[in-house]
C-alpha cells in the first residue's frame, strides 16, 4: 500500500460536489487516511504550486486555489499515485475518460475539481504540506 494526496478544489467544494467525489474515490478502492477542510491564503497556495511559478497560468491557479475552501486528503491504495491519476482523468474534463472524477464533476480545464500528486516523491512532499506524520498515519 502507498499514500498519495488529493485536493478537492474550490469549484467542487463550493458547488456541493465534495461528498460525491469522496464517495467516488472510496468506491474506486481508496482508503482515506487524513482529511480536512481549509482555505489557503496566497502565500500557502503560491508555495504549494511553486513548481509552476513563472508559467502563464500560475497567478490564475493561485487565485483560484484561494477563492474558497479546499479539501486536502491523504489516500491509501496499492500504487496510489497512478491509481488516483487514473481515477480522476485528464486535466481537461472534455478529454477525461467516462466515469472519471473530472469527466463527472469538473467545470473546465481550469476549474477541474481535483488535484492529485504526480509522483511518489511529490506525494510525500505534498502530504507533508498539509498533514503531520501523526495525522497521515492515523496514530
C-alpha positions in Angstrom: 0.0 0.0 0.0 1.1 3.6 -0.7 -0.1 7.1 0.0 -1.0 10.0 -2.2 -2.5 13.4 -1.9 -5.7 14.7 -3.4 -7.2 18.1 -3.0 -10.9 18.7 -3.8 -10.6 22.2 -5.3 -12.8 25.3 -4.5 -15.1 24.8 -7.5 -16.1 21.3 -6.4 -16.4 22.2 -2.7 -18.4 25.4 -3.5 -20.8 23.5 -5.7 -21.5 20.8 -3.2 -19.7 18.0 -5.1 -17.0 17.2 -2.5 -19.1 14.3 -1.0 -19.7 12.8 -4.3 -16.1 13.0 -5.2 -15.0 11.5 -1.9 -17.6 8.6 -2.3 -16.2 8.1 -5.9 -12.7 7.7 -4.6 -13.7 5.4 -1.8 -15.6 3.2 -4.3 -12.5 3.2 -6.5 -10.7 1.4 -3.7 -9.0 4.3 -1.8 -8.9 4.5 2.0 -9.0 8.0 3.5 -6.1 8.3 6.0 -6.5 12.1 6.7 -8.8 14.8 5.5 -9.5 18.4 6.4 -11.4 21.4 5.1 -9.2 24.5 4.9 -8.8 27.8 3.0 -5.4 28.6 1.5 -4.0 32.1 1.6 -1.9 33.4 -1.4 1.4 32.6 0.4 0.3 29.0 1.0 -1.1 28.4 -2.5 2.0 30.0 -4.0 4.3 27.8 -2.0 2.3 24.7 -2.9 2.3 25.4 -6.6 5.8 26.9 -6.6 6.9 24.3 -9.3 4.6 26.2 -11.7 5.9 29.7 -10.8 6.7 31.7 -14.0 4.2 29.7 -16.1 1.4 31.7 -17.7 -1.3 30.0 -15.6 0.5 30.3 -12.2 -1.2 33.5 -11.0 -4.6 32.3 -12.1 -4.1 29.0 -10.4 -3.1 30.7 -7.1 -6.1 33.0 -7.3 -8.4 30.0 -8.0 -7.0 27.9 -5.2 -7.5 30.8 -2.7 -11.1 31.5 -3.9 -12.8 29.3 -1.4 -12.3 26.2 0.8 -10.4 23.2 -0.4 -10.4 19.6 1.0 -6.9 18.1 1.0 -6.8 14.4 1.8 -4.3 11.5 2.2 -5.5 8.5 0.3 -4.1 4.9 0.6 -4.2 2.2 -2.1 -1.9 -0.1 -4.0 0.1 2.1 -6.3 -1.9 5.1 -5.0 -0.4 7.8 -7.2 -1.1 6.0 -10.5 -4.4 4.7 -9.4 -5.6 8.2 -8.3 -4.5 9.8 -11.6 -6.4 7.1 -13.5 -9.5 7.7 -11.3 -9.5 11.5 -11.8 -8.9 11.6 -15.5 -7.3 14.1 -17.8 -6.9 17.7 -16.7 -9.4 18.8 -19.4 -12.7 17.2 -18.5 -13.7 17.1 -22.2 -10.7 14.7 -22.7 -11.2 12.7 -19.5 -12.4 9.2 -19.8 -16.0 8.4 -19.0 -16.6 7.7 -15.3 -13.6 9.7 -14.1 -13.9 12.4 -11.4 -13.1 15.2 -13.8 -15.4 13.9 -16.5 -18.2 13.7 -14.0 -17.6 16.8 -11.8 -15.2 19.3 -13.4 -16.4 22.5 -15.0 -13.5 23.2 -17.3 -9.7 22.7 -17.7 -9.0 25.5 -15.2 -11.8 24.5 -12.8 -11.1 20.8 -12.8 -12.4 19.8 -9.4 -9.4 17.9 -8.0 -5.6 17.9 -7.7 -3.6 14.7 -7.5 0.1 14.2 -6.8 2.0 13.2 -9.9 4.8 11.0 -8.4 5.5 9.2 -5.2 8.2 11.8 -4.4 5.8 14.7 -4.8 3.1 12.8 -2.9 5.3 12.7 0.1 6.2 16.4 -0.2 2.5 17.4 -0.8 1.2 15.3 2.1 3.7 16.9 4.4 2.5 20.3 3.3 -1.0 19.7 4.7 -0.7 16.9 7.3 1.6 16.0 10.2 3.1 12.5 10.5 0.6 11.8 13.3 -2.4 12.8 11.1 -1.4 10.9 8.0 -0.7 7.7 9.7 -3.8 7.8 11.9 -1.8 7.3 15.1 
